[in-house]
């Protein structure tokens, strides 16, 4: 089995010995097909502009099959900032993009999005829970917030008069035991009044990796396990 070595270096300024032709903007099909060196260096100038970073990711994915020709790839991230979430997410995506299959790329992007949303909510009580009731439903006889669905028919339960039950994936600690990105993206009117609302375009791993059909699918599937959602993502790829 062929072994791969991906070296990622983060620098503030570039060494004068680095060839300007190694910048990702000069990376092209001709260069990848006929390059004779045993190793390849790709210099990526990091940016705070998500569209620019998205362009770099799409370019690497487009030339993925040609990158596999090299056992050793060195990627230099110029101006990398460890305090910028999108820089860290970009860096985490590089290995599956360069050497992984399509499933591993999607899986990594999915996990990064889940981790980002979890870190935004966990430990902050943004939903203003008190006595197991969230701020939005505090005047109703409902507990556990939005982690409830109709007992048998989750989409048509209201019309069929079904009762609401706790989601089977809700843990005793109040945290979800599965990675359902659609649930994590949801924000109720109570949160939206507080200025908390997530859009697909605001979540860098989702916006940069998935196509428009996958994005709609991810947002619409709720109360589901990651492995089941991934089947739909792969089907729409």
N, CA, C and O of each residue as an XYZ file, in Angstrom:
948
protein
N       0.839     -1.201      0.000
C       0.000      0.000      0.000
C       0.876      1.254      0.000
O       1.823      1.359      0.780
N       0.559      2.177     -0.859
C       1.356      3.397     -0.975
C       1.212      4.257      0.275
O       0.109      4.485      0.772
N       2.374      4.734      0.779
C       2.352      5.584      1.967
C       2.448      7.051      1.557
O       3.077      7.392      0.555
N       1.817      7.905      2.347
C       1.798      9.321      2.047
C       2.320     10.101      3.243
O       2.144      9.705      4.395
N       2.953     11.197      2.946
C       3.455     12.066      3.994
C       3.052     13.500      3.676
O       3.529     14.092      2.708
N       2.184     14.040      4.488
C       1.763     15.432      4.318
C       2.356     16.250      5.454
O       2.084     16.003      6.628
N       3.165     17.220      5.083
C       3.769     18.115      6.063
C       3.118     19.485      5.935
O       3.111     20.083      4.860
N       2.566     19.977      7.052
C       1.920     21.292      7.047
C       2.725     22.224      7.939
O       2.905     21.962      9.128
N       3.203     23.307      7.357
C       3.993     24.284      8.094
C       3.233     25.609      8.144
O       2.619     26.026      7.162
N       3.286     26.247      9.282
C       2.645     27.551      9.429
C       3.720     28.603      9.657
O       4.571     28.449     10.533
N       3.680     29.670      8.869
C       4.692     30.727      8.955
C       4.033     32.100      8.859
O       2.953     32.247      8.287
N       4.700     33.099      9.428
C       4.241     34.480      9.295
C       4.802     35.116      8.036
O       4.098     35.828      7.320
N       6.076     34.854      7.772
C       6.724     35.371      6.563
C       7.407     34.225      5.848
O       7.752     33.219      6.469
N       7.604     34.365      4.563
C       8.178     33.293      3.768
C       9.683     33.425      3.635
O      10.222     34.531      3.578
N      10.354     32.281      3.585
C      11.775     32.245      3.303
C      12.016     32.679      1.860
O      11.279     32.287      0.955
N      13.027     33.472      1.657
C      13.296     34.005      0.320
C      13.668     32.909     -0.672
O      13.635     33.127     -1.884
N      14.026     31.719     -0.155
C      14.411     30.619     -1.035
C      13.213     29.918     -1.664
O      13.375     29.141     -2.605
N      12.027     30.181     -1.161
C      10.828     29.528     -1.702
C      10.462     30.152     -3.042
O      10.366     31.372     -3.181
N      10.266     29.299     -3.998
C       9.944     29.737     -5.353
C       8.525     30.282     -5.417
O       7.590     29.675     -4.894
N       8.376     31.422     -6.057
C       7.048     32.018     -6.183
C       6.103     31.122     -6.969
O       4.884     31.237     -6.846
N       6.665     30.234     -7.773
C       5.831     29.338     -8.569
C       5.138     28.277     -7.711
O       4.252     27.564     -8.184
N       5.553     28.183     -6.443
C       4.940     27.202     -5.544
C       3.649     27.702     -4.916
O       2.969     26.943     -4.227
N       3.295     28.977     -5.143
C       2.038     29.493     -4.598
C       0.859     28.772     -5.243
O       0.895     28.408     -6.418
N      -0.173     28.579     -4.451
C      -1.329     27.821     -4.929
C      -1.995     28.485     -6.137
O      -2.594     27.800     -6.965
N      -1.896     29.805     -6.242
C      -2.499     30.492     -7.384
C      -1.850     30.094     -8.704
O      -2.476     30.204     -9.758
N      -0.585     29.627     -8.655
C       0.097     29.216     -9.882
C      -0.026     27.715    -10.125
O       0.478     27.197    -11.122
N      -0.703     27.018     -9.205
C      -0.876     25.575     -9.342
C      -1.860     25.283    -10.465
O      -2.994     25.763    -10.456
N      -1.417     24.496    -11.423
C      -2.279     24.187    -12.562
C      -2.104     22.756    -13.026
O      -1.208     22.052    -12.560
N      -2.950     22.328    -13.936
C      -2.948     20.955    -14.413
C      -1.634     20.607    -15.109
O      -1.082     19.530    -14.884
N      -1.139     21.493    -15.938
C       0.101     21.235    -16.676
C       1.260     21.024    -15.708
O       2.067     20.109    -15.870
N       1.325     21.889    -14.699
C       2.397     21.799    -13.715
C       2.340     20.475    -12.947
O       3.375     19.861    -12.690
N       1.162     20.047    -12.590
C       1.012     18.813    -11.828
C       1.301     17.570    -12.668
O       1.851     16.589    -12.166
N       0.932     17.616    -13.936
C       1.108     16.442    -14.799
C       2.566     16.204    -15.186
O       2.998     15.060    -15.325
N       3.324     17.296    -15.361
C       4.663     17.142    -15.915
C       5.779     17.529    -14.954
O       6.943     17.579    -15.353
N       5.454     17.797    -13.724
C       6.485     18.101    -12.736
C       7.319     16.853    -12.467
O       6.769     15.765    -12.298
N       8.648     17.003    -12.425
C       9.544     15.855    -12.317
C      10.097     15.650    -10.907
O      10.639     14.588    -10.602
N       9.962     16.656    -10.051
C      10.500     16.511     -8.701
C       9.754     15.423     -7.940
O       8.601     15.113     -8.239
N      10.438     14.848     -6.945
C       9.828     13.775     -6.150
C       8.861     14.327     -5.104
O       7.942     13.629     -4.673
N       9.067     15.573     -4.699
C       8.205     16.207     -3.704
C       7.544     17.445     -4.313
O       7.999     17.985     -5.321
N       6.486     17.864     -3.684
C       5.817     19.071     -4.150
C       5.552     19.992     -2.959
O       5.175     19.543     -1.877
N       5.757     21.283     -3.185
C       5.501     22.304     -2.172
C       4.368     23.198     -2.667
O       4.376     23.653     -3.811
N       3.401     23.442     -1.796
C       2.287     24.328     -2.133
C       2.198     25.405     -1.055
O       2.004     25.101      0.122
N       2.340     26.643     -1.459
C       2.278     27.767     -0.527
C       0.890     28.402     -0.608
O       0.438     28.806     -1.680
N       0.226     28.482      0.542
C      -1.131     29.030      0.593
C      -1.139     30.272      1.481
O      -0.931     30.162      2.690
N      -1.374     31.451      0.906
C      -1.492     32.661      1.731
C      -2.850     32.682      2.432
O      -3.888     32.792      1.779
N      -2.840     32.577      3.745
C      -4.090     32.511      4.495
C      -4.785     33.869      4.494
O      -4.146     34.918      4.411
N      -6.104     33.816      4.588
C      -6.914     35.020      4.519
C      -8.055     34.936      5.519
O      -8.429     33.848      5.957
N      -8.607     36.088      5.879
C      -9.810     36.123      6.717
C     -11.061     36.047      5.859
O     -12.172     35.920      6.375
N     -10.877     36.123      4.550
C     -11.987     36.053      3.603
C     -12.313     34.583      3.329
O     -11.510     33.868      2.729
N     -13.471     34.142      3.762
C     -13.842     32.735      3.618
C     -13.964     32.323      2.156
O     -13.706     31.167      1.820
N     -14.351     33.243      1.286
C     -14.487     32.911     -0.131
C     -13.136     32.589     -0.765
O     -13.047     31.741     -1.653
N     -12.090     33.268     -0.304
C     -10.750     32.993     -0.822
C     -10.289     31.614     -0.367
O      -9.753     30.842     -1.162
N     -10.497     31.303      0.917
C     -10.107     29.987      1.422
C     -10.934     28.880      0.767
O     -10.425     27.789      0.507
N     -12.197     29.163      0.505
C     -13.054     28.206     -0.188
C     -12.510     27.946     -1.594
O     -12.531     26.809     -2.066
N     -12.028     28.985     -2.260
C     -11.458     28.834     -3.602
C     -10.238     27.931     -3.567
O     -10.052     27.102     -4.458
N      -9.394     28.085     -2.533
C      -8.210     27.241     -2.413
C      -8.590     25.779     -2.186
O      -7.982     24.881     -2.768
N      -9.590     25.540     -1.342
C     -10.037     24.172     -1.070
C     -10.581     23.528     -2.342
O     -10.255     22.382     -2.651
N     -11.402     24.260     -3.073
C     -11.973     23.720     -4.302
C     -10.875     23.406     -5.330
O     -10.985     22.443     -6.089
N      -9.826     24.222     -5.344
C      -8.730     23.977     -6.282
C      -7.983     22.710     -5.916
O      -7.660     21.912     -6.795
N      -7.702     22.508     -4.643
C      -7.027     21.284     -4.203
C      -7.878     20.050     -4.498
O      -7.358     19.011     -4.904
N      -9.170     20.172     -4.293
C     -10.061     19.044     -4.571
C     -10.128     18.750     -6.069
O     -10.232     17.593     -6.477
N     -10.068     19.791     -6.874
C     -10.133     19.622     -8.329
C      -8.910     18.863     -8.856
O      -9.013     18.079     -9.799
N      -7.747     19.110     -8.230
C      -6.511     18.479     -8.691
C      -6.084     17.307     -7.797
O      -4.929     16.881     -7.820
N      -7.010     16.812     -7.034
C      -6.712     15.762     -6.056
C      -6.029     14.544     -6.682
O      -5.037     14.054     -6.142
N      -6.534     14.057     -7.793
C      -5.981     12.851     -8.418
C      -4.535     13.043     -8.850
O      -3.761     12.087     -8.880
N      -4.173     14.261     -9.182
C      -2.798     14.529     -9.596
C      -1.881     14.711     -8.388
O      -0.686     14.425     -8.467
N      -2.438     15.186     -7.269
C      -1.649     15.318     -6.046
C      -1.230     13.953     -5.508
O      -0.202     13.831     -4.843
N      -2.027     12.933     -5.797
C      -1.728     11.589     -5.310
C      -0.472     10.999     -5.943
O       0.007      9.953     -5.505
N       0.070     11.663     -6.974
C       1.302     11.198     -7.611
C       2.493     11.341     -6.669
O       3.486     10.625     -6.801
N       2.390     12.271     -5.715
C       3.516     12.541     -4.828
C       3.329     11.864     -3.475
O       2.260     11.927     -2.867
N       4.403     11.214     -3.021
C       4.378     10.627     -1.688
C       4.525     11.692     -0.615
O       4.033     11.535      0.503
N       5.205     12.773     -0.962
C       5.490     13.830      0.010
C       4.964     15.166     -0.488
O       5.379     15.666     -1.534
N       4.060     15.724      0.267
C       3.528     17.053     -0.039
C       3.794     17.958      1.156
O       3.488     17.609      2.296
N       4.361     19.110      0.884
C       4.562     20.115      1.925
C       3.662     21.303      1.624
O       3.767     21.927      0.568
N       2.787     21.602      2.555
C       1.909     22.765      2.411
C       2.326     23.814      3.428
O       2.381     23.548      4.628
N       2.614     24.993      2.939
C       3.033     26.101      3.797
C       1.886     27.095      3.895
O       1.470     27.680      2.895
N       1.378     27.281      5.109
C       0.278     28.213      5.341
C       0.866     29.546      5.801
O       1.265     29.706      6.954
N       0.906     30.483      4.877
C       1.486     31.791      5.175
C       0.455     32.674      5.876
O      -0.671     32.839      5.406
N       0.874     33.244      7.028
C      -0.035     34.110      7.764
C      -1.088     33.347      8.550
O      -2.154     33.884      8.851
N      -0.790     32.090      8.885
C      -1.742     31.275      9.651
C      -1.892     31.843     11.067
O      -0.908     32.196     11.716
N      -3.145     31.921     11.529
C      -3.423     32.416     12.885
C      -4.207     31.353     13.645
O      -5.327     31.014     13.263
N      -3.632     30.833     14.702
C      -4.253     29.763     15.476
C      -5.518     30.220     16.196
O      -6.322     29.391     16.624
N      -5.698     31.531     16.333
C      -6.879     32.070     17.011
C      -8.073     32.221     16.065
O      -9.186     32.499     16.511
N      -7.846     32.039     14.772
C      -8.933     32.157     13.800
C      -9.510     30.776     13.517
O      -8.807     29.879     13.051
N     -10.783     30.621     13.801
C     -11.429     29.315     13.665
C     -11.337     28.789     12.241
O     -11.055     27.609     12.035
N     -11.573     29.652     11.253
C     -11.567     29.167      9.864
C     -10.169     28.728      9.436
O     -10.040     27.833      8.600
N      -9.119     29.338      9.990
C      -7.758     28.892      9.677
C      -7.530     27.485     10.210
O      -6.954     26.639      9.525
N      -7.981     27.242     11.431
C      -7.827     25.910     12.033
C      -8.662     24.868     11.289
O      -8.206     23.744     11.081
N      -9.878     25.233     10.887
C     -10.730     24.312     10.139
C     -10.113     24.009      8.771
O     -10.130     22.863      8.321
N      -9.572     25.025      8.117
C      -8.902     24.856      6.827
C      -7.750     23.858      6.950
O      -7.600     22.959      6.123
N      -6.952     24.030      7.981
C      -5.803     23.152      8.205
C      -6.250     21.706      8.434
O      -5.630     20.777      7.916
N      -7.323     21.513      9.208
C      -7.823     20.170      9.500
C      -8.334     19.460      8.246
O      -8.311     18.231      8.180
N      -8.789     20.210      7.268
C      -9.347     19.624      6.049
C      -8.274     19.181      5.050
O      -8.566     18.430      4.120
N      -7.048     19.638      5.238
C      -6.024     19.429      4.221
C      -5.675     17.959      3.989
O      -5.551     17.537      2.839
N      -5.514     17.169      5.056
C      -5.109     15.773      4.835
C      -6.169     14.980      4.065
O      -5.829     14.351      3.063
N      -7.439     14.984      4.489
C      -8.425     14.223      3.693
C      -8.562     14.753      2.264
O      -8.822     13.980      1.342
N      -8.390     16.070      2.073
C      -8.483     16.622      0.729
C      -7.345     16.108     -0.142
O      -7.563     15.765     -1.304
N      -6.131     16.052      0.405
C      -4.970     15.619     -0.375
C      -4.905     14.107     -0.561
O      -4.547     13.633     -1.639
N      -5.248     13.344      0.476
C      -5.011     11.901      0.443
C      -6.238     11.037      0.729
O      -6.212      9.833      0.473
N      -7.295     11.619      1.245
C      -8.458     10.820      1.610
C      -9.421     10.623      0.454
O      -9.306     11.281     -0.580
N     -10.377      9.710      0.632
C     -11.414      9.536     -0.377
C     -12.544     10.527     -0.115
O     -12.504     11.303      0.840
N     -13.546     10.485     -0.981
C     -14.641     11.453     -0.899
C     -15.369     11.363      0.439
O     -15.736     12.383      1.023
N     -15.577     10.138      0.922
C     -16.276      9.954      2.195
C     -15.510     10.613      3.343
O     -16.109     11.283      4.184
N     -14.196     10.426      3.380
C     -13.396     10.987      4.474
C     -13.381     12.514      4.439
O     -13.323     13.155      5.488
N     -13.433     13.097      3.250
C     -13.495     14.558      3.133
C     -14.814     15.063      3.708
O     -14.834     15.989      4.519
N     -15.915     14.448      3.280
C     -17.229     14.858      3.766
C     -17.358     14.623      5.271
O     -17.910     15.455      5.990
N     -16.849     13.491      5.738
C     -16.947     13.156      7.153
C     -16.182     14.167      8.004
O     -16.665     14.588      9.055
N     -14.993     14.555      7.552
C     -14.191     15.521      8.302
C     -14.877     16.879      8.346
O     -14.928     17.514      9.399
N     -15.399     17.322      7.222
C     -16.099     18.609      7.173
C     -17.332     18.583      8.077
O     -17.631     19.561      8.762
N     -18.036     17.463      8.070
C     -19.226     17.289      8.906
C     -18.850     17.382     10.385
O     -19.513     18.075     11.155
N     -17.787     16.683     10.777
C     -17.347     16.688     12.180
C     -16.887     18.073     12.621
O     -17.186     18.504     13.735
N     -16.166     18.766     11.755
C     -15.688     20.109     12.094
C     -16.858     21.070     12.317
O     -16.817     21.912     13.214
N     -17.900     20.932     11.490
C     -19.081     21.781     11.645
C     -19.795     21.477     12.967
O     -20.223     22.389     13.674
N     -19.918     20.195     13.288
C     -20.551     19.798     14.555
C     -19.759     20.317     15.746
O     -20.334     20.838     16.702
N     -18.448     20.175     15.688
C     -17.594     20.629     16.788
C     -17.710     22.135     16.984
O     -17.745     22.621     18.115
N     -17.769     22.866     15.883
C     -17.887     24.324     15.967
C     -19.200     24.724     16.640
O     -19.211     25.588     17.516
N     -20.300     24.099     16.234
C     -21.604     24.435     16.803
C     -21.697     23.996     18.265
O     -22.290     24.693     19.088
N     -21.118     22.853     18.585
C     -21.102     22.397     19.983
C     -20.348     23.386     20.870
O     -20.802     23.728     21.962
N     -19.206     23.835     20.392
C     -18.403     24.769     21.185
C     -19.105     26.112     21.369
O     -18.855     26.829     22.337
N     -19.976     26.436     20.433
C     -20.721     27.693     20.526
C     -21.769     27.633     21.645
O     -22.034     28.635     22.309
N     -22.358     26.455     21.845
C     -23.468     26.328     22.788
C     -23.081     25.765     24.156
O     -23.534     26.264     25.186
N     -22.249     24.733     24.167
C     -22.022     23.998     25.410
C     -21.418     24.872     26.508
O     -20.455     25.608     26.294
N     -22.020     24.762     27.684
C     -21.507     25.466     28.852
C     -21.939     26.917     28.969
O     -21.500     27.617     29.882
N     -22.795     27.386     28.057
C     -23.165     28.808     28.061
C     -24.634     29.049     28.413
O     -25.011     30.183     28.708
N     -25.465     28.014     28.389
C     -26.901     28.123     28.672
C     -27.541     29.259     27.879
O     -28.276     30.074     28.437
N     -27.265     29.312     26.591
C     -27.843     30.343     25.733
C     -29.356     30.207     25.621
O     -30.050     31.177     25.316
N     -29.869     28.997     25.869
C     -31.315     28.765     25.785
C     -32.022     29.114     27.092
O     -33.241     28.979     27.200
N     -31.256     29.562     28.082
C     -31.813     29.992     29.377
C     -32.647     28.901     30.039
O     -33.781     29.139     30.457
N     -32.081     27.712     30.129
C     -32.775     26.613     30.799
C     -32.914     26.880     32.293
O     -31.985     27.352     32.948
N     -34.100     26.566     32.816
C     -34.361     26.655     34.245
C     -35.399     25.588     34.584
O     -36.488     25.581     34.010
N     -35.076     24.698     35.499
C     -35.957     23.571     35.846
C     -36.317     22.736     34.622
O     -37.465     22.329     34.446
N     -35.312     22.489     33.780
C     -35.445     21.667     32.570
C     -36.311     22.297     31.484
O     -36.645     21.634     30.502
N     -36.676     23.559     31.645
C     -37.464     24.245     30.622
C     -36.626     25.366     30.015
O     -35.991     26.148     30.723
N     -36.643     25.423     28.676
C     -35.879     26.467     27.999
C     -36.670     27.772     28.014
O     -37.859     27.784     28.331
N     -36.000     28.861     27.671
C     -36.640     30.168     27.694
C     -37.818     30.290     26.742
O     -38.771     31.018     27.020
N     -37.758     29.584     25.626
C     -38.817     29.679     24.624
C     -40.089     28.974     25.075
O     -41.188     29.399     24.719
N     -39.954     27.885     25.867
C     -41.116     27.076     26.249
C     -41.366     27.094     27.759
O     -41.982     26.181     28.309
N     -40.885     28.129     28.406
C     -41.013     28.176     29.862
C     -42.456     28.278     30.333
O     -42.759     27.899     31.464
N     -43.358     28.783     29.484
C     -44.763     28.918     29.859
C     -45.603     27.719     29.445
O     -46.824     27.726     29.606
N     -44.948     26.682     28.909
C     -45.664     25.486     28.467
C     -45.224     24.281     29.301
O     -44.184     24.311     29.958
N     -46.022     23.241     29.264
C     -45.705     22.026     30.011
C     -44.805     21.128     29.159
O     -45.139     19.981     28.861
N     -43.667     21.681     28.781
C     -42.723     20.966     27.933
C     -41.324     21.097     28.518
O     -40.900     22.183     28.913
N     -40.623     19.987     28.568
C     -39.253     20.002     29.058
C     -38.288     19.594     27.944
O     -38.716     19.175     26.868
N     -37.008     19.716     28.200
C     -35.893     19.356     27.296
C     -35.838     20.208     26.038
O     -35.158     19.830     25.084
N     -36.522     21.333     26.000
C     -36.374     22.253     24.872
C     -36.840     21.680     23.552
O     -37.918     21.092     23.469
N     -36.021     21.852     22.506
C     -36.421     21.436     21.157
C     -36.067     19.985     20.859
O     -36.313     19.512     19.749
N     -35.498     19.270     21.819
C     -35.087     17.882     21.589
C     -36.263     16.927     21.794
O     -36.174     15.971     22.565
N     -37.361     17.198     21.096
C     -38.573     16.385     21.181
C     -39.150     16.223     19.785
O     -39.014     17.110     18.943
N     -39.789     15.097     19.543
C     -40.445     14.881     18.257
C     -41.707     14.052     18.484
O     -41.912     13.492     19.561
N     -42.534     13.986     17.467
C     -43.762     13.194     17.584
C     -43.412     11.715     17.615
O     -42.431     11.281     17.010
N     -44.220     10.958     18.319
C     -43.852      9.606     18.718
C     -43.559      8.671     17.546
O     -42.559      7.953     17.578
N     -44.392      8.661     16.529
C     -44.214      7.697     15.437
C     -43.906      8.379     14.110
O     -42.957      8.005     13.422
N     -44.698      9.369     13.754
C     -44.527     10.054     12.474
C     -43.980     11.455     12.757
O     -44.731     12.378     13.073
N     -42.673     11.591     12.638
C     -42.027     12.825     13.095
C     -42.444     14.048     12.293
O     -42.458     15.161     12.818
N     -42.786     13.848     11.022
C     -43.167     14.981     10.182
C     -44.679     15.240     10.208
O     -45.116     16.387     10.116
N     -45.463     14.182     10.333
C     -46.927     14.308     10.249
C     -47.612     14.095     11.595
O     -48.839     14.021     11.661
N     -46.839     13.998     12.654
C     -47.399     13.693     13.965
C     -48.420     14.695     14.449
O     -49.380     14.329     15.128
N     -48.223     15.967     14.104
C     -49.167     17.003     14.533
C     -50.548     16.764     13.930
O     -51.562     16.917     14.610
N     -50.582     16.394     12.665
C     -51.861     16.145     11.988
C     -52.528     14.882     12.517
O     -53.754     14.773     12.514
N     -51.723     13.933     12.969
C     -52.256     12.656     13.445
C     -52.545     12.661     14.942
O     -52.980     11.656     15.505
N     -52.303     13.787     15.572
C     -52.602     13.913     16.994
C     -51.681     13.123     17.897
O     -52.077     12.728     18.993
N     -50.474     12.890     17.460
C     -49.533     12.122     18.266
C     -48.926     12.984     19.365
O     -48.864     14.208     19.249
N     -48.485     12.336     20.421
C     -47.873     13.063     21.521
C     -46.379     13.263     21.260
O     -45.763     12.519     20.497
N     -45.816     14.271     21.904
C     -44.398     14.549     21.790
C     -43.614     13.690     22.783
O     -44.037     13.491     23.922
N     -42.485     13.193     22.337
C     -41.608     12.397     23.204
C     -40.189     12.937     23.096
O     -39.817     13.563     22.103
N     -39.406     12.679     24.143
C     -38.010     13.100     24.096
C     -37.269     12.359     22.986
O     -37.524     11.181     22.736
N     -36.363     13.050     22.335
C     -35.541     12.418     21.307
C     -34.735     11.286     21.935
O     -34.174     11.438     23.020
N     -34.685     10.168     21.252
C     -33.996      8.989     21.795
C     -32.482      9.184     21.881
O     -31.788      8.409     22.539
N     -31.981     10.210     21.221
C     -30.541     10.454     21.243
C     -30.125     11.479     22.297
O     -28.947     11.820     22.407
N     -31.088     11.965     23.065
C     -30.779     12.937     24.104
C     -30.217     12.228     25.325
O     -30.871     11.350     25.888
N     -29.005     12.602     25.742
C     -28.362     11.964     26.883
C     -28.862     12.502     28.210
O     -29.535     13.531     28.257
N     -28.534     11.805     29.286
C     -28.950     12.232     30.623
C     -28.325     13.558     31.035
O     -28.848     14.254     31.904
N     -27.211     13.902     30.412
C     -26.539     15.165     30.730
C     -27.072     16.337     29.909
O     -26.542     17.446     29.976
N     -28.139     16.074     29.125
C     -28.729     17.136     28.316
C     -28.031     17.357     26.992
O     -28.388     18.269     26.246
N     -27.038     16.531     26.690
C     -26.318     16.655     25.425
C     -26.717     15.542     24.464
O     -27.114     14.450     24.871
N     -26.599     15.854     23.180
C     -26.960     14.875     22.160
C     -25.894     13.797     22.085
O     -24.700     14.096     22.122
N     -26.322     12.537     21.980
C     -25.396     11.415     21.894
C     -24.978     11.088     20.469
O     -24.148     10.203     20.260
N     -25.534     11.785     19.489
C     -25.164     11.583     18.087
C     -24.846     12.936     17.468
O     -25.133     13.985     18.044
N     -24.258     12.891     16.303
C     -23.925     14.130     15.595
C     -24.955     14.375     14.489
O     -24.790     13.927     13.354
N     -26.009     15.089     14.844
C     -27.032     15.450     13.865
C     -26.857     16.931     13.538
O     -27.252     17.797     14.319
N     -26.273     17.212     12.401
C     -25.937     18.588     12.045
C     -27.181     19.442     11.829
O     -27.175     20.638     12.122
N     -28.255     18.827     11.313
C     -29.494     19.568     11.106
C     -30.057     20.094     12.415
O     -30.533     21.228     12.475
N     -30.005     19.278     13.466
C     -30.471     19.716     14.789
C     -29.583     20.829     15.336
O     -30.078     21.792     15.922
N     -28.292     20.700     15.148
C     -27.351     21.686     15.686
C     -27.481     23.036     14.991
O     -27.212     24.076     15.591
N     -27.894     23.019     13.728
C     -28.052     24.265     12.975
C     -29.339     25.004     13.333
O     -29.465     26.201     13.075
N     -30.290     24.288     13.925
C     -31.599     24.890     14.210
C     -31.513     25.902     15.349
O     -30.888     25.657     16.381
N     -32.155     27.034     15.133
C     -32.320     28.021     16.205
C     -33.784     28.463     16.233
O     -34.366     28.782     15.196
N     -34.362     28.477     17.415
C     -35.776     28.841     17.586
C     -35.928     30.366     17.591
O     -34.929     31.082     17.657
N     -37.172     30.873     17.522
C     -37.395     32.327     17.560
C     -36.810     33.003     18.797
O     -36.393     34.160     18.736
N     -36.781     32.288     19.913
C     -36.232     32.854     21.152
C     -34.754     33.189     20.978
O     -34.296     34.260     21.379
N     -34.009     32.251     20.370
C     -32.586     32.486     20.134
C     -32.364     33.547     19.055
O     -31.434     34.350     19.133
N     -33.231     33.532     18.057
C     -33.075     34.507     16.978
C     -33.279     35.926     17.481
O     -32.648     36.857     16.981
N     -34.154     36.104     18.466
C     -34.332     37.429     19.069
C     -33.082     37.876     19.815
O     -32.841     39.069     19.995
N     -32.293     36.898     20.243
C     -31.036     37.206     20.918
C     -29.887     37.386     19.924
O     -28.736     37.584     20.313
N     -30.225     37.314     18.638
C     -29.217     37.493     17.591
C     -28.442     36.236     17.247
O     -27.378     36.310     16.631
N     -28.967     35.070     17.643
C     -28.281     33.802     17.380
C     -29.024     33.053     16.279
O     -30.126     32.549     16.494
N     -28.427     32.987     15.126
C     -29.020     32.279     13.992
C     -27.897     31.825     13.071
O     -27.017     32.606     12.710
N     -27.939     30.556     12.698
C     -26.888     29.991     11.859
C     -27.384     29.774     10.443
O     -28.477     29.251     10.224
N     -26.569     30.182      9.490
C     -26.833     29.928      8.084
C     -25.708     29.046      7.548
O     -24.576     29.094      8.030
N     -26.041     28.246      6.549
C     -25.056     27.342      5.964
C     -23.811     28.103      5.520
O     -22.689     27.633      5.707
N     -24.015     29.274      4.935
C     -22.883     30.040      4.407
C     -21.972     30.556      5.519
O     -20.846     30.978      5.254
N     -22.457     30.525      6.765
C     -21.649     30.992      7.891
C     -20.784     29.888      8.502
O     -19.920     30.163      9.334
N     -21.017     28.640      8.087
C     -20.281     27.501      8.632
C     -19.267     27.060      7.582
O     -19.620     26.363      6.630
N     -18.025     27.459      7.749
C     -17.004     27.292      6.709
C     -16.859     25.859      6.192
O     -16.843     25.675      4.975
N     -16.753     24.840      7.039
C     -16.574     23.479      6.495
C     -17.739     23.037      5.610
O     -17.529     22.359      4.604
N     -18.955     23.412      5.973
C     -20.121     23.026      5.155
C     -20.122     23.807      3.853
O     -20.289     23.237      2.775
N     -19.936     25.109      3.961
C     -20.033     25.984      2.795
C     -18.948     25.715      1.761
O     -19.167     25.899      0.564
N     -17.776     25.281      2.222
C     -16.650     25.109      1.302
C     -16.579     23.718      0.677
O     -15.998     23.553     -0.396
N     -17.165     22.714      1.336
C     -17.006     21.328      0.879
C     -18.247     20.784      0.156
O     -18.116     20.110     -0.866
N     -19.431     21.067      0.670
C     -20.633     20.422      0.146
C     -21.272     21.214     -0.993
O     -21.153     22.438     -1.055
N     -21.956     20.498     -1.899
C     -22.694     21.160     -2.970
C     -24.059     21.626     -2.459
O     -24.432     21.341     -1.320
N     -24.791     22.334     -3.295
C     -26.041     22.966     -2.834
C     -27.096     21.936     -2.434
O     -27.871     22.177     -1.509
N     -27.135     20.798     -3.113
C     -28.115     19.767     -2.757
C     -27.776     19.146     -1.404
O     -28.659     18.885     -0.587
N     -26.488     18.916     -1.184
C     -26.058     18.365      0.106
C     -26.347     19.334      1.245
O     -26.718     18.912      2.340
N     -26.182     20.625      0.995
C     -26.430     21.637      2.027
C     -27.908     21.649      2.431
O     -28.235     21.716      3.616
N     -28.791     21.584      1.436
C     -30.229     21.543      1.726
C     -30.575     20.285      2.503
O     -31.348     20.328      3.460
N     -29.999     19.165      2.086
C     -30.248     17.881      2.748
C     -29.788     17.910      4.202
O     -30.521     17.487      5.096
N     -28.580     18.406      4.438
C     -28.018     18.462      5.792
C     -28.903     19.272      6.715
O     -29.136     18.883      7.860
N     -29.395     20.393      6.226
C     -30.200     21.269      7.078
C     -31.595     20.711      7.334
O     -32.219     21.035      8.344
N     -32.084     19.875      6.426
C     -33.467     19.392      6.541
C     -33.605     18.094      7.328
O     -34.705     17.758      7.767
N     -32.507     17.355      7.517
C     -32.582     16.077      8.221
C     -32.293     16.295      9.708
O     -31.207     16.738     10.081
N     -33.275     15.979     10.544
C     -33.127     16.152     11.987
C     -33.446     14.839     12.703
O     -34.048     13.934     12.126
N     -33.032     14.749     13.973
C     -33.230     13.553     14.793
C     -32.673     12.308     14.087
O     -33.339     11.275     14.014
N     -31.449     12.422     13.574
C     -30.842     11.297     12.847
C     -29.369     11.162     13.215
O     -28.738     12.126     13.648
N     -28.830      9.967     13.042
C     -27.429      9.702     13.332
C     -26.561     10.107     12.145
O     -27.003     10.115     10.996
N     -25.315     10.441     12.462
C     -24.393     10.879     11.410
C     -24.257      9.843     10.309
O     -24.295     10.189      9.128
N     -24.098      8.567     10.679
C     -23.872      7.534      9.670
C     -25.039      7.422      8.694
O     -24.839      7.101      7.523
N     -26.260      7.686      9.172
C     -27.415      7.666      8.274
C     -27.432      8.904      7.379
O     -27.778      8.814      6.201
N     -27.061     10.054      7.933
C     -27.021     11.287      7.150
C     -25.928     11.208      6.092
O     -26.097     11.718      4.984
N     -24.809     10.571      6.425
C     -23.707     10.458      5.479
C     -24.113      9.664      4.229
O     -23.593      9.912      3.141
N     -25.020      8.731      4.382
C     -25.491      7.966      3.208
C     -26.156      8.895      2.201
O     -25.943      8.768      0.995
N     -26.966      9.833      2.701
C     -27.604     10.795      1.822
C     -26.619     11.770      1.213
O     -26.742     12.152      0.050
N     -25.638     12.171      2.010
C     -24.603     13.081      1.507
C     -23.833     12.429      0.354
O     -23.573     13.068     -0.666
N     -23.478     11.174      0.522
C     -22.747     10.467     -0.530
C     -23.607     10.285     -1.782
O     -23.112     10.406     -2.903
N     -24.885      9.997     -1.588
C     -25.792      9.819     -2.724
C     -25.904     11.110     -3.550
O     -26.036     11.060     -4.773
N     -25.850     12.264     -2.872
C     -25.999     13.556     -3.555
C     -24.683     14.150     -4.024
O     -24.655     15.275     -4.524
N     -23.589     13.408     -3.869
C     -22.276     13.947     -4.255
C     -22.059     13.892     -5.767
O     -21.007     14.306     -6.254
